[in-house]
Each structure stands twice: as C-alpha cells, then as structure tokens.
Amino acid sequence: MHWYEDDALWSDFASTMFPPARAESAAALVASSPLLDFPPGSRVLDLCCGPGLFVVPLAARGYAVTGVDLSPSMLERARNVCEAAGADVRLERADMLTYAEPGAFDVVLNVFTSFGYFEDAEDNLQVLRNAHESLAPGGQLLVDVMGKEVLAGWIGRPKAVDLPDGSYVVQRDTVLDSWRRLRTDWTLVRGSSARTASIHSW
C-alpha cells in the first residue's frame, strides 16, 4: 500500500494538515484571487479535495462544484462541512490516477500541493492527462505547487503542534535529491503511544 492510500494517515493527522486557519485561508483566497474568479455557473472540479476546504467557498460563489478524493475519511469531513454550510457540492471517491469525466468541467483545481504523489513520473503525467480530458474546450487547469524558494524559508528544525485532545504532532521536513523531492515525517504522540507516518512528493 502506498502512503496516500493509507486512510488512517489522513484521519490521524487531519488536525495537523488542515487546521481551522487553513480553511479560513482557503475561503479568503477564493474571495480575493483573480485566478479563482470564474464565470457564473462554471463547473469546477476540486481534484484531491481533502476535507472540503475549497469546495464550500467555491460553491458559495455559485459554481457547480465537484470534489474528488481517494480518502473516505477526508470525504466524510468534506460532507460534514458542506452540510454545515448548506453547500450543494457533489463529492465522489476516486483515484486521480484513473479519474476522468470527459469534457465535464470548465475548471480543474489541484490545490494544497496535491500533485506529484507518484514515484513514477509517467503516473504524475497521467494525472495531468486525466485532468485535461475532463476539461471542456477552453477550460482551465490550475495546479498549486511549491517552489524551492518557499520551501527553503520554512524547512529547518522539527515543529511540534499541540492538538485539542492533549496529544501532539512533531513534524520534520527533509529535502531529497537536490530539491527534486520532499519528505515530510510526522509523529503523533497520544498518551503513551506514538504513531509515525511519512509523505513523499515530487
């Protein structure tokens, strides 16, 4: 099993990956960024939507929003936030390596550096092919990536994050292969037990 297929990882570390401030940041970005200002009624796909941080503010702007993710726990969180906000969003469990809806969307978004999960470059290219296939003629593909200048600004000592239930997470980021890959290691300490996980991205 690849790391991104481990649903327990997404569930256990969701509070660290997606704190409330990140949802606020996503909403502010949707409200202010010209890159996310689409024609009224645009059909928008959030590919790897996670817990739905972008789908709710996108739906609030009147777009027809679809969120796709592989993780059942992330989709459950997305359903909960959509219900709480009264957002009309279609959510679907699917793998971005195989998911395509030919010509179904005016916009495909891939945010929070959710691109580059696959070790084989051909697999990452296939994700882009699928996204292109899913776009209507003249559609837009927006992929959120992180440049090494940004990474260099915050990679350093391990960071500890306290969680509401009294547990905490220690995070360490490591640059590999002359800045070609990033590995993030997490250790969740809850009482007398510890759980570790690692994410690799290109």
Secondary structure as GFF3:
##gff-version 3
##sequence-region A 1 202
A	DSSP	three_ten_helix	3	5	.	.	.	ID=ss1
A	DSSP	alpha_helix	7	12	.	.	.	ID=ss2
A	DSSP	alpha_helix	14	17	.	.	.	ID=ss3
A	DSSP	alpha_helix	20	32	.	.	.	ID=ss4
A	DSSP	three_ten_helix	34	36	.	.	.	ID=ss5
A	DSSP	beta_strand	43	47	.	.	.	ID=ss6
A	DSSP	alpha_helix	55	60	.	.	.	ID=ss7
A	DSSP	beta_strand	64	69	.	.	.	ID=ss8
A	DSSP	alpha_helix	72	85	.	.	.	ID=ss9
A	DSSP	beta_strand	89	93	.	.	.	ID=ss10
A	DSSP	beta_strand	105	110	.	.	.	ID=ss11
A	DSSP	alpha_helix	121	134	.	.	.	ID=ss12
A	DSSP	beta_strand	135	143	.	.	.	ID=ss13
A	DSSP	alpha_helix	148	154	.	.	.	ID=ss14
A	DSSP	beta_strand	159	162	.	.	.	ID=ss15
A	DSSP	beta_strand	168	176	.	.	.	ID=ss16
A	DSSP	beta_strand	181	190	.	.	.	ID=ss17
A	DSSP	beta_strand	193	201	.	.	.	ID=ss18
###
